[in-house]
Amino acid sequence: MTRVAVIGASGFTGLELVKILINHPKFEISYVATSEGETSLTALHPALTDVFDAPVAKADAAEIAEAADLAFLALPHKASMGFAKHLLERGVKVVDLSADYRLELATYEAHYCPHEDKEHLPEAVYGLPELTREPLKKARLVANPGCYPTAALLGLLPFTPYIDSDFPIFIDAKSGVSGAGKKCTQTTHFVTINENIFPYNPLVHRHQPEIAEKLQKQSGKRFDINFVPHLIPVTRGEMVDSYMLLKEEIDPLEVLRDFYKEAPFVRIFEKPVDIKSPSGTNFCDIFARRSGKKLYINSAIDNILRGASSQAVVNANLMCGYDEALGIPVIAYVP
Ligand SMILES: NC(=O)c1ccc[n+]([C@@H]2O[C@H](COP(=O)([O-])OP(=O)(O)OC[C@H]3O[C@@H](n4cnc5c(N)ncnc54)[C@H](OP(=O)(O)O)[C@@H]3O)[C@@H](O)[C@H]2O)c1
């Protein structure tokens, strides 16, 4: 068994990590923490009552290193790198769900804050298995992708050889409210979002540079990414619609099927997808249609699973030499 720690267990992605890990045949939860500690998992999450309980500590890097071989950091950016650097120095593998290790240094500092772990940043592997499966097998630090970049990149990556990079790519995205984390704000307040929909940070959202950087790394081409996310009144789920021009008239479904022929967690559809179908799972559902040289790509994921926690466990599987699908839910009841 591999001993794993969940840091940030009171949060949305922390709970999803616990729910996956308690059924995982090779990972054993050996340490659970939040910023304050002094509680238990069932006190934080009544849903776990009579299922699984563990004491919750105030997160401490030395204690994590003592208790675990691998740590999931389900923390806000900046807090994550504060722990990751100490854990790596003590030989603990890290899967970081925050943005701290996802970007090149200059891009990170332009969009987030000064980086506090420049030493380990260059070794971080971006944790999108369909893009980086082989490097993930050797990684000790994995940067789990953002939720929107996961859905957007899985739709776009197969098409980079065919997209006309002289024209912009427009990405219109919608997310359920859990994407914003557990802290209630004016925007995520029930009265604001119920029966409502609105864009936020259009063209300046932090996930825009993440999508652009990974597309450029994969293809060697610079794409003009224009990203507009919306908040919608659902708890979980994310839908991404991308529009672009092609250089040639390809069959998009054939391109998708070929690119993902060995991907256990991508499903190709012949009609538009919805956000409920992949909910509760690690699947990314994708549909695409071409009209002349115009291409439309439509992808959907569960933001806290494929966009965060289940993808994190897939990455941990690969890092530890297990099958990537080990212990990952493939179907779930989601009301
Ligand atoms: N929600 C999503 O759909 C999603 C998707 C992809 C990526 N992410 C990323 O994943 C990370 C976690 O997201 P989330 O939605 O789970 O956030 P969340 O619900 O706000 O939970 C954050 C957790 O971090 C803990 N925490 C904060 N500062 C800490 C510190 N200094 N030391 C120890 N624990 C600390 C909090 O503990 P306390 O309760 O004690 O404050 C809480 O357990 C974020 O970086 C987020 O951007 C989220």
The ligand as a MOL file (V3000), in Angstrom:
LIG
                    3D

  0  0  0     0  0            999 V3000
M  V30 BEGIN CTAB
M  V30 COUNTS 48 52 0 0 0
M  V30 BEGIN ATOM
M  V30 1 N -13.2570 23.3910 -7.0320 0
M  V30 2 C -12.8660 22.9820 -8.2340 0
M  V30 3 O -13.6800 22.6070 -9.0910 0
M  V30 4 C -11.3900 22.9790 -8.5830 0
M  V30 5 C -11.0180 22.4470 -9.8200 0
M  V30 6 C -9.6540 22.4320 -10.1730 0
M  V30 7 C -8.7150 22.9280 -9.2920 0
M  V30 8 N -9.1100 23.4470 -8.1060 0 CHG=1
M  V30 9 C -8.0590 23.9650 -7.2200 0
M  V30 10 O -7.9040 23.0460 -6.1450 0
M  V30 11 C -7.5660 23.7450 -4.9550 0
M  V30 12 C -8.6180 23.4130 -3.8750 0
M  V30 13 O -9.8880 23.8220 -4.3760 0
M  V30 14 P -11.2250 23.6390 -3.5370 0
M  V30 15 O -12.3250 24.0340 -4.4530 0
M  V30 16 O -11.2510 22.3150 -2.8780 0 CHG=-1
M  V30 17 O -11.0360 24.7820 -2.4300 0
M  V30 18 P -11.8190 24.9900 -1.0670 0
M  V30 19 O -13.1290 24.2920 -1.1100 0
M  V30 20 O -11.8020 26.4430 -0.8020 0
M  V30 21 O -10.8700 24.2530 0.0010 0
M  V30 22 C -9.5900 24.7320 0.3000 0
M  V30 23 C -8.9710 23.9080 1.3980 0
M  V30 24 O -7.6590 24.3910 1.6520 0
M  V30 25 C -7.4830 24.4870 3.0690 0
M  V30 26 N -6.4750 25.5020 3.3480 0
M  V30 27 C -6.4460 26.7890 2.9220 0
M  V30 28 N -5.3060 27.3900 3.3200 0
M  V30 29 C -4.5970 26.4390 3.9980 0
M  V30 30 C -3.3480 26.4250 4.6500 0
M  V30 31 N -2.5580 27.4970 4.6740 0
M  V30 32 N -2.9460 25.2680 5.2450 0
M  V30 33 C -3.7100 24.1740 5.2080 0
M  V30 34 N -4.9200 24.1050 4.6200 0
M  V30 35 C -5.3440 25.2430 4.0160 0
M  V30 36 C -8.8470 24.8390 3.5810 0
M  V30 37 O -8.8770 24.4690 4.9470 0
M  V30 38 P -9.7480 25.3130 6.0280 0
M  V30 39 O -11.1420 24.8130 5.8910 0
M  V30 40 O -9.1380 24.9630 7.3120 0
M  V30 41 O -9.5910 26.7600 5.6520 0
M  V30 42 C -9.7040 23.9170 2.7000 0
M  V30 43 O -9.7000 22.6030 3.2180 0
M  V30 44 C -7.5240 25.2470 -5.3300 0
M  V30 45 O -6.2180 25.6230 -5.6130 0
M  V30 46 C -8.3920 25.3070 -6.5780 0
M  V30 47 O -8.0620 26.3800 -7.4240 0
M  V30 48 C -10.4150 23.4730 -7.7130 0
M  V30 END ATOM
M  V30 BEGIN BOND
M  V30 1 1 1 2
M  V30 2 2 2 3
M  V30 3 1 2 4
M  V30 4 1 4 5
M  V30 5 2 4 48
M  V30 6 2 5 6
M  V30 7 1 6 7
M  V30 8 2 7 8
M  V30 9 1 8 9
M  V30 10 1 8 48
M  V30 11 1 9 10
M  V30 12 1 9 46
M  V30 13 1 10 11
M  V30 14 1 11 12
M  V30 15 1 11 44
M  V30 16 1 12 13
M  V30 17 1 13 14
M  V30 18 2 14 15
M  V30 19 1 14 16
M  V30 20 1 14 17
M  V30 21 1 17 18
M  V30 22 2 18 19
M  V30 23 1 18 20
M  V30 24 1 18 21
M  V30 25 1 21 22
M  V30 26 1 22 23
M  V30 27 1 23 24
M  V30 28 1 23 42
M  V30 29 1 24 25
M  V30 30 1 25 26
M  V30 31 1 25 36
M  V30 32 1 26 27
M  V30 33 1 26 35
M  V30 34 2 27 28
M  V30 35 1 28 29
M  V30 36 1 29 30
M  V30 37 2 29 35
M  V30 38 1 30 31
M  V30 39 2 30 32
M  V30 40 1 32 33
M  V30 41 2 33 34
M  V30 42 1 34 35
M  V30 43 1 36 37
M  V30 44 1 36 42
M  V30 45 1 37 38
M  V30 46 2 38 39
M  V30 47 1 38 40
M  V30 48 1 38 41
M  V30 49 1 42 43
M  V30 50 1 44 45
M  V30 51 1 44 46
M  V30 52 1 46 47
M  V30 END BOND
M  V30 END CTAB
M  END
